[in-house]
Amino acid sequence: MESGGNVMKKSAIQFVMLLSLLLVIIATGCGKIEESFEETPEATPTPTLTALPPTEEPPIEETGSTAALPSPSLSSVTISSSGDGWPMFGANAMHTRQSPYPGPVAANLKWKYETGSAIQLSSPAIGQDGTVYVGSADNFFYAILPDGNLKWKFDIGGYIESSPAIGQDGTIYIGSGDGNLYALNPNGTMLWKYATGVYMRSSPTIGQDGTVYVGSEDNHLHVINPDGTLKWKYTTGNYVYSSPAIGQDGTIYVGSYDASIYAISSDGTLKWSYPTNKSVLSSPAIGQDGTIYVGSDDNNLYAINLDGTLKWKYETGNKVHSSPAVAKDGTIYVGSLDGAIYALNPDGSTKWKFQTAEIVWSSPSIGQDGTIYIGSNDNHVYAINPDGSLKWKYETGNWINSSPSIGQDGTLYVGSWDKYLYAIGGATTTIIAPTPSPTPAGDSYEFVWAAKVDMAPTAVTVDSSGTVYMLSKHGGTVDVFDADGNHLSQWGSAGYENGQFASAEGITADSSGNLYIADTRNNRIQKVDSSGNYLAKFGSRGNEVNQFWDPRGIAVDSEGNVYVADHGNYCIKKFDSNHTYVTKWGSRGSEDGQFETPAEIAVDTSGNVYVIDSGNKRLQKFDSDGNFIIKWGSVGSEDGQFKSPSGIAVDSQGNVYVADAQNFRIQKFDSDGNFVTKWGSVGRGNGEFNVPYKLAVDSERNVYVVDTMNNRIQKFQPVQ
């Protein structure tokens, strides 16, 4: 701790949650790139419960600057109170996470409601009428009545990690993985949507005048008028996952993945920024004296004065993704990936520490009586007395990254990775939705081994010798394993120089054992040898034939031709073994040969090219010149359907393997698209997955699966 207080000793827990990074949509096509500082929302005069395709703009290349439109006055961003419900992440615009109501005194289950997939980071908001709103990884946004029955659900068009916010007029705002902020009427119809063009994890915050503040992976803080038009936006140096907090003077505080905390005036100009040592995913909370509290990936909770100087910082044993809560007496509560919940005095000294059995990403909520409620990845939601003793705990079926919310009647609402929204409190125990049967395990493949890594993995390939290379997006590292799962080496780092990588998402090996890496944020392809030594590169940012816009998938055929899934340009590009452009095909759309999100690519021994068209929930097959052959897949969880197809591999016999991330399974097809088998279900055990993102297959048809949110790779072998 600096400037007083005790510094907690480090207790390393090597588990890091993956950033919600799946299905990032970067706007532009293979044609002209257009930039505009003003997005126009789409209005829907006729009610509909189906989200429309997003309208998008490409990210704007400016750092630490404002794209300014007419500036608001200071009075237009006064603080919104929590009202009669829990209207937004953090309960109010200052994100104190205080409720005017006491929470449940005992761990009685009132009801639980089943969504179609995991409720990951989305945290419930509660309307004045008691309706509970929450998003799910099944791409639906839910409105649940106080008795646990469904009021309505809205097909949001993308993965939801954002938490909703409710305006004083009842309008509900939610960010989506499809790159849009949606404004919904209380009856579940769409009022408008605002396009940022890329993935949104940040949760919106609402000012007293209805202005909406939200971050995006386009590196901006967006400030949006109640009618859906842009007021202004501020550019940081990287993704904005943090949810903005608004001070009593109208200053907006937000963290960025560029390792900074920003204080921005109500007119969009920078007041100050404070550097931390690592990324900031945590959302700020503001104390009554104006102190700003926020966590960082450098393991510290920061307390920052109004003038941007450091008041103190407190070191935990691991990253602080949890957002702090501030009690009436000034006590600060926060969780850490070291598995502990910390209570700190206003001077930064330790009040107490409560240890759970797994990491804590969830953020604490405070009842009117001072009880602290928080979730843990040990599957429990905890109620902790103000003195640090346990009041009660309730076990769900999986991790709890969602943060609890407290209703007027004292009911506690929280989401879990087991797909359920839980209502805790009251005397009854009524299950509203039936418990689903688990996804049946496949009988064609069996688990062999699993290997854990420090950084959440995002891609994998196997060379002709059976050596396995696993790429981690955020660290820019490649971990190397032998076929038995023994760790051989690690190389690579994050950066922009030759041999460094920025959010790289694709890796493949050629017949000589050299590796090609889709260096996504650097908009280039790099070639390295098996030890990571730089050999060559090609590409730059743009939409010309030799340029890329967020290249994701990469494959090499037997002749050394390189195929790239150019995600943001909605096309496939082919280069010869000397990296000279040969051809391209595709455009944005849903017709044969078009793509909504070309996410991954594979080539069979005959030179046929298979493309995961994630946005259209399908797979397309082409010949080596780009002529369309066949397609298969649709949205759903039945055999041959997909919720979030993200990885693909083809074996020597032409069988096709697909990582179906949000169905938590692997599906196998023959070369004509006929379903063969499947295996996997959600969980942490052998053969279970938490977002199986990419996969590879070796010459013996062994399958290697990147189990991203379990921080591991799993190997499966065919049953003889």
Residue pairs with C-beta under 8 A, 6 or more apart in sequence:
1 7
1 312
1 313
1 314
1 315
1 348
1 349
2 310
2 312
2 313
3 310
3 311
3 312
3 348
4 312
4 347
4 348
4 349
5 312
5 314
5 344
5 345
5 347
5 348
5 349
5 350
6 349
6 350
7 314
7 315
8 314
8 315
8 316
8 317
8 342
8 350
8 353
9 317
10 299
10 315
10 317
10 318
10 338
11 317
11 318
11 338
12 317
12 318
12 338
13 317
13 318
13 337
13 338
13 339
13 359
14 452
14 454
15 337
15 358
15 359
15 711
16 319
16 337
16 454
16 455
16 456
16 711
17 321
17 337
17 359
17 361
17 401
17 456
17 709
18 456
18 458
18 691
18 708
18 709
18 711
19 201
19 239
19 241
19 281
19 456
19 474
20 120
20 121
20 159
20 161
20 177
20 199
20 201
20 241
21 199
21 458
21 473
21 503
22 159
22 177
22 199
22 644
22 646
22 661
22 691
22 693
23 158
23 159
23 177
23 178
23 199
23 597
23 599
23 614
23 615
23 644
23 646
24 177
24 198
24 199
24 217
24 550
24 567
25 54
25 56
25 158
25 177
25 178
25 179
25 197
25 198
25 199
25 597
25 615
26 58
26 59
26 197
26 198
26 549
26 550
26 567
26 568
27 56
27 57
27 58
27 59
27 179
27 195
27 197
27 198
27 568
28 34
28 56
28 58
28 543
28 549
28 568
28 569
29 543
29 569
29 570
29 571
29 587
29 588
30 543
30 566
30 569
30 570
30 571
30 584
30 586
30 587
31 543
31 587
32 543
33 58
33 542
33 543
33 549
34 57
34 58
35 57
35 58
35 60
36 57
37 60
37 67
37 69
37 230
37 233
38 69
38 229
38 230
39 55
39 57
39 194
39 195
39 196
39 229
39 230
40 55
40 228
40 229
41 183
41 192
41 193
41 194
41 227
41 228
41 229
42 52
42 55
42 190
42 192
42 193
43 191
43 192
43 228
44 52
44 189
44 190
44 191
44 192
47 185
47 187
47 189
48 189
48 190
49 152
49 153
49 154
49 155
49 188
49 189
50 155
51 154
51 155
51 156
51 157
51 176
51 178
51 180
51 182
51 190
51 193
52 157
52 190
52 193
53 157
53 596
54 157
54 178
54 179
54 180
54 193
54 195
54 197
55 195
56 179
56 195
56 196
56 197
56 198
57 195
57 197
58 197
58 549
58 568
59 197
59 198
59 218
59 219
59 220
60 67
60 218
60 220
60 235
62 235
63 219
63 235
63 236
63 237
64 235
64 236
64 237
64 270
64 273
65 234
65 235
66 232
66 233
66 234
66 235
66 268
66 269
66 270
67 220
67 232
67 233
67 234
67 235
68 232
68 267
68 268
69 230
69 231
69 232
70 231
71 232
71 266
71 267
71 268
72 209
72 211
72 223
72 231
72 266
72 267
73 266
74 249
74 250
74 266
75 250
76 207
76 208
76 209
76 211
76 250
76 266
77 207
77 208
77 209
77 211
77 246
77 250
77 252
77 266
78 207
78 208
78 209
78 250
79 92
79 93
79 94
79 207
79 208
79 246
79 247
79 248
80 87
80 88
80 92
80 93
80 168
80 206
80 207
80 208
80 246
81 92
82 91
82 92
82 98
82 99
82 100
83 128
83 168
84 128
84 408
85 125
85 126
85 127
85 128
85 130
85 166
85 407
85 408
86 99
86 124
86 125
86 126
86 405
86 406
86 407
87 125
87 126
87 127
87 165
87 166
87 167
87 206
88 125
88 163
88 164
88 165
88 166
88 203
88 204
88 205
88 206
89 95
89 123
89 125
89 163
89 165
89 203
89 205
89 243
89 283
89 323
89 403
90 96
90 97
90 205
90 243
90 245
90 283
90 285
90 323
90 363
91 97
91 98
91 99
91 365
91 405
92 98
93 205
93 206
93 207
93 208
93 245
93 246
94 245
94 246
94 247
94 248
94 285
94 286
95 205
95 243
95 245
95 283
95 284
95 285
95 286
95 323
96 285
96 286
96 287
96 325
96 326
96 366
97 285
97 323
97 324
97 325
97 326
97 363
97 364
97 365
97 366
97 403
98 325
98 326
98 327
98 328
98 366
99 365
99 366
99 367
99 368
99 406
100 368
101 367
101 368
101 406
101 407
101 408
101 409
101 410
102 367
102 368
102 369
102 371
102 406
102 410
103 365
103 367
103 369
103 371
103 373
103 383
103 404
103 406
103 410
103 412
103 425
104 383
104 410
104 411
104 412
104 424
104 425
104 426
105 391
105 392
105 410
106 392
107 383
107 392
107 393
107 394
107 424
108 424
108 425
108 426
108 427
108 428
108 429
109 394
109 422
109 423
109 424
109 429
110 148
110 411
110 423
110 424
110 425
110 426
110 428
110 429
110 430
111 147
111 148
111 423
111 430
111 431
111 432
112 148
112 420
112 421
112 422
112 423
112 431
112 432
112 433
113 142
113 144
113 148
113 150
113 420
113 421
113 423
113 432
113 433
114 419
114 420
114 432
114 433
114 434
114 435
114 436
115 134
115 136
115 138
115 140
115 142
115 419
115 420
115 421
116 136
116 138
116 140
116 419
116 637
116 643
117 136
117 137
117 138
117 419
117 643
117 662
117 663
118 136
118 137
118 398
118 416
118 417
118 418
118 419
118 662
118 682
118 690
119 134
119 135
119 136
119 137
119 402
119 415
119 416
119 417
119 419
119 420
119 421
120 137
120 161
120 401
120 402
120 415
120 417
121 161
121 162
121 163
121 201
121 361
121 401
121 402
122 134
122 135
122 136
122 160
122 161
122 162
122 163
122 164
122 402
122 415
123 134
123 163
123 203
123 363
123 402
123 403
123 404
123 405
123 414
123 415
124 132
124 133
124 134
124 163
124 164
124 402
124 404
124 405
124 413
124 414
124 415
124 421
125 132
125 133
125 134
125 163
125 164
125 165
125 166
125 172
125 405
126 132
126 133
126 166
126 405
126 406
126 407
126 408
126 413
127 133
127 166
127 170
127 172
127 186
128 170
130 145
130 146
130 407
130 408
130 409
131 143
131 144
131 145
131 146
131 151
131 186
132 143
132 144
132 145
132 146
132 405
132 407
132 413
132 421
132 423
133 141
133 142
133 143
133 144
133 164
133 166
133 172
133 174
134 141
134 142
134 144
134 163
134 164
134 402
134 413
134 415
134 421
135 141
135 142
135 156
135 160
135 161
135 162
135 163
135 164
135 174
135 176
136 142
136 160
136 415
136 419
137 159
137 160
137 161
137 644
137 662
138 643
138 662
139 155
139 156
139 157
139 158
139 159
139 160
139 177
139 643
139 662
140 153
140 154
140 155
140 156
140 160
141 153
141 154
141 156
141 160
141 164
141 174
141 182
141 184
142 150
142 153
142 421
143 150
143 151
143 152
143 153
143 154
143 172
143 188
144 150
144 151
144 421
145 151
146 407
146 409
146 411
147 432
148 423
148 430
148 432
149 432
151 188
152 187
152 188
153 188
154 182
154 184
154 188
154 190
156 174
156 176
156 178
156 182
157 176
157 178
157 180
158 176
158 177
158 178
158 179
158 180
158 199
159 176
159 177
159 199
159 644
159 662
160 174
160 175
160 176
160 177
161 177
161 201
162 174
162 175
162 176
162 200
162 201
162 202
162 203
162 204
162 214
163 174
163 203
163 243
163 403
164 172
164 173
164 174
164 203
164 204
165 172
165 173
165 174
165 203
165 204
165 205
165 206
165 212
166 172
166 173
166 206
167 173
167 206
167 210
167 226
168 206
168 210
169 210
170 185
170 186
171 183
171 184
171 185
171 186
171 191
171 226
172 183
172 184
172 185
172 186
173 181
173 182
173 183
173 184
173 204
173 206
173 212
173 214
174 181
174 182
174 184
174 204
175 181
175 182
175 200
175 201
175 202
175 203
175 204
175 214
175 216
176 182
176 200
177 199
177 200
179 195
179 196
179 197
179 198
179 199
179 200
179 216
180 193
180 194
180 195
180 196
180 200
181 193
181 194
181 196
181 200
181 204
181 212
181 214
181 222
181 224
182 190
182 192
182 193
183 190
183 191
183 192
183 193
183 194
183 228
184 190
184 191
185 191
191 228
192 227
192 228
193 228
194 222
194 224
194 228
194 230
196 216
196 217
196 218
196 220
196 222
197 216
197 218
198 216
198 217
198 218
199 216
199 217
200 214
200 215
200 216
200 217
201 215
201 217
201 241
202 214
202 215
202 216
202 240
202 241
202 242
202 243
202 244
203 214
203 243
203 283
204 212
204 213
204 214
204 243
205 212
205 213
205 214
205 243
205 244
205 245
205 246
206 212
206 213
207 213
207 246
209 226
210 225
210 226
211 223
211 224
211 225
211 226
211 231
212 223
212 224
212 225
212 226
213 221
213 222
213 223
213 224
213 244
213 246
213 252
213 254
214 221
214 222
214 224
214 243
214 244
215 221
215 222
215 239
215 240
215 241
215 242
215 243
215 244
215 254
215 256
216 222
216 239
216 240
217 239
217 240
217 241
219 235
219 236
219 237
219 238
219 239
219 240
219 256
219 258
220 233
220 234
220 235
220 236
220 240
221 233
221 234
221 236
221 240
221 244
221 252
221 254
221 262
221 264
222 230
222 233
223 230
223 231
223 232
223 233
223 234
223 252
223 268
224 230
224 231
225 231
231 268
232 267
232 268
233 268
234 262
234 264
234 268
234 270
236 254
236 256
236 258
236 260
236 262
237 256
237 258
237 260
238 256
238 257
238 258
238 279
239 256
239 257
240 254
240 255
240 256
240 257
241 255
241 257
241 281
242 254
242 255
242 256
242 280
242 281
242 282
242 283
242 284
242 294
243 254
243 283
243 323
244 252
244 253
244 254
244 283
244 284
245 252
245 253
245 254
245 283
245 284
245 285
245 286
245 292
246 252
246 253
246 286
247 253
247 286
247 290
247 292
247 306
248 286
248 290
250 265
250 266
251 263
251 264
251 265
251 266
251 271
252 262
252 263
252 264
252 265
252 266
253 261
253 262
253 263
253 264
253 284
253 286
253 292
253 294
254 261
254 262
254 264
254 283
254 284
255 261
255 262
255 280
255 281
255 282
255 283
255 284
255 294
255 296
256 262
256 279
256 280
257 279
257 280
257 281
258 279
259 275
259 276
259 277
259 278
259 279
259 280
259 296
259 297
259 298
260 273
260 274
260 275
260 276
260 280
261 273
261 274
261 276
261 280
261 284
261 292
261 294
261 302
261 304
262 270
262 272
262 273
263 270
263 271
263 272
263 273
263 274
263 292
263 308
264 270
264 271
265 271
271 308
272 307
272 308
273 308
274 302
274 304
274 308
274 310
276 296
276 297
276 298
276 300
276 302
277 296
277 298
277 300
278 296
278 297
278 298
278 319
279 296
279 297
280 294
280 295
280 296
280 297
281 295
281 297
281 321
282 294
282 295
282 296
282 320
282 321
282 322
282 323
282 324
282 334
283 294
283 323
283 363
284 292
284 293
284 294
284 323
285 292
285 293
285 294
285 323
285 324
285 325
285 326
285 332
286 292
286 293
286 326
287 293
287 326
287 330
287 332
287 346
288 326
288 330
289 330
290 305
290 306
291 303
291 304
291 305
291 306
291 311
291 346
292 302
292 303
292 304
292 305
292 306
293 301
293 302
293 303
293 304
293 324
293 326
293 332
293 334
294 301
294 302
294 304
294 323
294 324
295 301
295 302
295 319
295 320
295 321
295 322
295 323
295 324
295 334
295 336
296 302
296 319
296 320
297 319
297 320
297 321
298 319
299 315
299 316
299 317
299 318
299 319
299 320
299 336
300 313
300 314
300 315
300 316
300 320
301 313
301 314
301 316
301 320
301 324
301 332
301 334
301 342
301 344
302 310
302 313
303 310
303 311
303 312
303 313
303 314
303 332
303 348
304 310
304 311
305 311
311 348
312 347
312 348
313 348
314 342
314 344
314 348
314 350
316 334
316 336
316 338
316 340
316 342
317 336
317 338
317 340
318 336
318 337
318 338
318 339
318 359
319 336
319 337
320 334
320 335
320 336
320 337
321 337
321 361
322 334
322 335
322 336
322 360
322 361
322 362
322 363
322 364
322 374
323 334
323 363
323 403
324 332
324 333
324 334
324 363
324 364
325 332
325 333
325 334
325 363
325 364
325 365
325 366
325 372
326 332
326 333
327 333
327 366
327 370
327 386
328 370
330 345
330 346
331 343
331 344
331 345
331 346
331 351
331 386
332 342
332 343
332 344
332 345
332 346
333 341
333 342
333 343
333 344
333 364
333 366
333 372
333 374
334 341
334 342
334 344
334 363
334 364
335 341
335 342
335 360
335 361
335 362
335 363
335 364
335 374
335 376
336 342
336 359
336 360
337 359
337 360
337 361
338 359
338 360
339 355
339 356
339 357
339 358
339 359
339 360
339 376
339 378
340 353
340 354
340 355
340 356
340 360
341 353
341 354
341 356
341 360
341 364
341 372
341 374
341 382
341 384
342 350
342 352
342 353
343 350
343 351
343 352
343 353
343 354
343 372
343 388
344 350
344 351
345 351
351 388
352 387
352 388
353 388
354 382
354 384
354 388
354 390
356 376
356 378
356 380
356 382
357 376
357 378
358 376
358 377
358 378
358 379
358 399
359 376
359 377
360 374
360 375
360 376
360 377
361 377
361 401
362 374
362 375
362 376
362 400
362 401
362 402
362 403
362 404
362 414
363 374
363 403
364 372
364 373
364 374
364 403
365 372
365 373
365 374
365 403
365 404
365 405
365 406
365 412
366 372
366 373
367 373
367 406
367 410
370 385
370 386
371 383
371 384
371 385
371 386
371 391
372 382
372 383
372 384
372 385
372 386
373 381
373 382
373 383
373 384
373 404
373 406
373 412
373 414
374 381
374 382
374 384
374 403
374 404
375 381
375 382
375 399
375 400
375 401
375 402
375 403
375 404
375 414
375 416
376 382
376 400
377 399
377 400
377 401
379 395
379 396
379 397
379 398
379 399
379 400
379 416
380 393
380 394
380 395
380 396
380 400
381 393
381 394
381 396
381 400
381 404
381 412
381 414
381 422
381 424
382 390
382 392
382 393
383 390
383 391
383 392
383 393
383 412
384 390
384 391
385 391
394 422
394 424
396 416
396 418
396 420
396 422
397 416
397 417
397 418
397 420
398 416
398 417
398 418
398 682
398 683
399 416
399 417
399 690
400 414
400 415
400 416
400 417
401 417
402 414
402 415
402 416
403 414
404 412
404 413
404 414
405 412
405 413
405 414
406 412
406 413
407 413
407 425
409 425
409 426
410 425
411 423
411 424
411 425
411 426
412 422
412 423
412 424
412 425
413 421
413 422
413 423
413 424
414 421
414 422
414 424
415 421
415 422
416 422
417 682
417 690
418 682
419 436
419 682
420 433
438 681
439 637
439 663
439 664
439 665
439 678
439 680
439 681
439 682
440 678
441 679
441 680
441 681
441 687
442 666
442 668
442 677
442 678
442 679
442 680
443 677
443 719
444 668
444 676
444 677
444 679
444 718
444 719
445 666
445 668
445 677
445 679
445 703
445 716
445 717
445 718
445 719
446 687
446 716
446 717
446 719
447 686
447 687
447 714
447 715
447 716
448 485
448 702
448 714
448 715
448 716
448 717
449 484
449 485
449 714
449 715
450 485
450 686
450 707
450 712
450 713
450 714
450 715
451 481
451 485
451 487
451 712
451 713
452 711
452 712
453 470
453 472
453 479
453 711
453 712
453 713
454 472
454 475
454 711
455 472
455 473
455 474
455 475
455 477
455 711
456 472
456 473
456 474
456 708
456 709
456 711
457 470
457 471
457 472
457 479
457 693
457 694
457 706
457 707
457 708
457 711
457 712
457 713
458 471
458 472
458 473
458 504
458 505
458 693
458 694
458 706
458 708
459 470
459 471
459 473
459 504
459 505
459 506
459 507
459 693
459 694
459 706
460 468
460 469
460 470
460 471
460 507
460 694
460 695
460 696
460 704
460 705
460 706
460 713
461 468
461 469
461 507
461 508
461 509
461 515
461 696
462 468
462 469
462 509
462 696
462 697
462 698
462 704
463 469
463 509
463 513
463 515
463 530
464 509
464 511
464 513
464 699
465 513
466 482
466 483
466 698
466 699
467 480
467 481
467 482
467 483
467 488
467 513
467 530
468 480
468 481
468 482
468 483
468 696
468 704
468 713
469 478
469 479
469 480
469 507
469 509
469 515
469 530
470 478
470 479
470 480
470 481
470 706
470 713
471 477
471 478
471 501
471 504
471 505
471 506
471 507
471 517
472 478
472 479
473 503
473 504
473 505
473 520
474 494
474 503
475 492
475 493
475 494
476 492
476 493
476 494
476 495
476 500
476 501
476 502
476 504
477 490
477 491
477 492
477 493
478 490
478 491
478 492
478 507
478 515
478 517
478 532
479 487
479 489
479 490
480 487
480 488
480 489
480 490
480 491
480 530
481 487
481 488
481 713
482 488
483 698
483 702
485 715
489 531
491 531
491 532
492 499
492 500
492 501
492 532
493 500
493 501
494 500
494 501
494 502
495 501
495 502
496 502
496 522
498 526
498 534
498 537
499 526
499 528
499 532
499 533
499 534
501 517
501 519
501 522
501 526
502 519
502 520
502 521
502 522
503 520
503 521
504 517
504 518
504 519
504 520
504 521
505 518
505 520
505 551
505 552
505 553
506 517
506 518
506 520
506 551
506 552
506 553
506 554
506 565
506 600
507 515
507 516
507 517
507 518
507 554
508 515
508 516
508 554
508 555
508 556
509 515
509 516
509 556
510 516
510 556
510 560
511 556
511 558
511 560
513 529
513 530
514 527
514 528
514 529
514 530
514 535
515 527
515 528
515 529
515 530
516 525
516 526
516 527
516 554
516 556
516 562
517 525
517 526
517 527
517 528
517 554
518 525
518 551
518 552
518 553
518 554
518 564
518 565
519 525
519 526
519 537
519 551
520 550
520 551
520 552
520 567
521 550
523 539
523 540
523 541
523 542
523 547
523 548
523 549
523 550
523 551
524 537
524 538
524 539
524 540
524 548
524 551
525 537
525 538
525 539
525 548
525 551
525 554
525 562
525 564
525 579
526 534
526 536
526 537
527 534
527 535
527 536
527 537
527 579
528 534
528 535
529 535
536 579
538 546
538 575
538 579
539 546
539 547
539 548
539 551
540 546
540 547
540 548
541 547
541 548
541 549
542 548
542 549
543 549
543 569
545 573
545 581
545 584
546 581
548 564
548 566
548 568
548 569
548 573
549 566
549 567
549 568
549 569
550 566
550 567
550 568
551 564
551 565
551 566
551 567
552 565
552 567
552 598
552 599
552 600
553 564
553 565
553 567
553 598
553 599
553 600
553 601
553 611
553 612
553 648
554 562
554 563
554 564
554 565
554 601
555 562
555 563
555 601
555 602
555 603
555 609
556 562
556 563
556 603
557 563
557 603
557 607
557 624
558 605
558 607
559 577
559 607
560 576
560 577
561 574
561 575
561 576
561 577
561 582
561 624
562 574
562 575
562 576
562 577
562 579
563 572
563 573
563 574
563 575
563 601
563 603
563 609
564 572
564 573
564 574
564 575
564 601
565 572
565 598
565 599
565 600
565 601
565 611
565 612
566 572
566 573
566 584
566 598
567 597
567 598
567 599
570 586
570 587
570 588
570 594
570 595
570 596
570 598
571 584
571 585
571 586
571 587
571 595
571 598
572 584
572 585
572 586
572 598
572 601
572 609
572 611
572 622
572 626
573 581
573 583
573 584
574 581
574 582
574 583
574 584
574 624
574 626
575 581
575 582
576 582
583 625
583 626
584 626
585 593
585 622
585 626
586 593
586 594
586 595
586 598
586 626
587 594
587 595
588 594
588 595
588 596
589 595
589 596
590 596
590 616
592 620
592 628
592 631
593 620
593 622
593 626
593 628
595 611
595 613
595 615
595 616
595 620
596 613
596 614
596 615
596 616
597 613
597 614
597 615
597 616
598 611
598 612
598 613
598 614
599 612
599 613
599 614
599 645
599 646
600 611
600 612
600 614
600 646
600 647
600 648
600 694
601 609
601 610
601 611
601 612
601 648
602 609
602 610
602 648
602 649
602 650
602 656
603 609
603 610
603 624
603 650
604 610
604 650
604 654
604 671
605 652
605 654
606 654
607 623
607 624
608 621
608 622
608 623
608 624
608 629
608 671
609 621
609 622
609 623
609 624
609 626
610 619
610 620
610 621
610 622
610 648
610 650
610 656
611 619
611 620
611 621
611 622
611 648
612 619
612 645
612 646
612 647
612 648
612 658
613 619
613 620
613 631
613 645
614 644
614 645
614 646
617 633
617 634
617 635
617 641
617 642
617 643
617 644
617 645
618 631
618 632
618 633
618 634
618 642
618 645
619 631
619 632
619 633
619 645
619 648
619 656
619 658
619 669
619 673
620 628
620 630
620 631
621 628
621 629
621 630
621 631
621 671
621 673
622 628
622 629
623 629
630 672
630 673
631 673
632 640
632 669
632 673
633 640
633 641
633 642
633 645
634 640
634 641
634 642
635 641
635 642
635 643
636 642
636 643
637 643
637 663
639 667
639 675
639 678
640 667
640 669
640 673
640 675
641 663
642 658
642 660
642 663
642 667
643 660
643 661
643 662
643 663
644 660
644 661
644 662
644 663
645 658
645 659
645 660
645 661
646 659
646 660
646 661
646 692
646 693
646 694
647 658
647 659
647 661
647 692
647 693
647 694
647 695
647 706
648 656
648 657
648 658
648 659
648 695
649 656
649 657
649 695
649 696
649 697
649 703
650 656
650 657
650 671
650 697
651 657
651 697
651 701
652 699
652 701
653 701
654 670
654 671
655 668
655 669
655 670
655 671
655 676
655 701
656 668
656 669
656 670
656 671
656 673
657 666
657 667
657 668
657 669
657 695
657 697
657 703
658 666
658 667
658 668
658 669
659 666
659 692
659 693
659 694
659 695
659 705
659 706
660 666
660 667
660 692
661 691
661 692
661 693
662 691
664 680
664 681
664 682
664 683
664 688
664 689
664 690
664 691
664 692
665 678
665 679
665 680
665 681
665 689
665 692
666 678
666 679
666 680
666 692
666 695
666 703
666 705
666 716
667 675
667 677
667 678
668 675
668 676
668 677
668 678
669 675
669 676
670 676
679 687
679 716
680 687
680 688
680 689
680 692
681 688
681 689
682 688
682 689
682 690
683 689
683 690
684 690
684 710
686 714
687 714
687 716
689 705
689 707
689 710
689 714
690 707
690 708
690 709
690 710
691 707
691 708
691 709
692 705
692 706
692 707
692 708
693 706
693 707
693 708
694 705
694 706
695 703
695 704
695 705
695 706
696 703
696 704
697 703
697 704
698 704
700 717
701 717
701 718
702 715
702 716
702 717
702 718
703 715
703 716
703 717
704 713
704 714
704 715
704 716
705 713
705 714
705 715
705 716
706 713
707 713
707 714
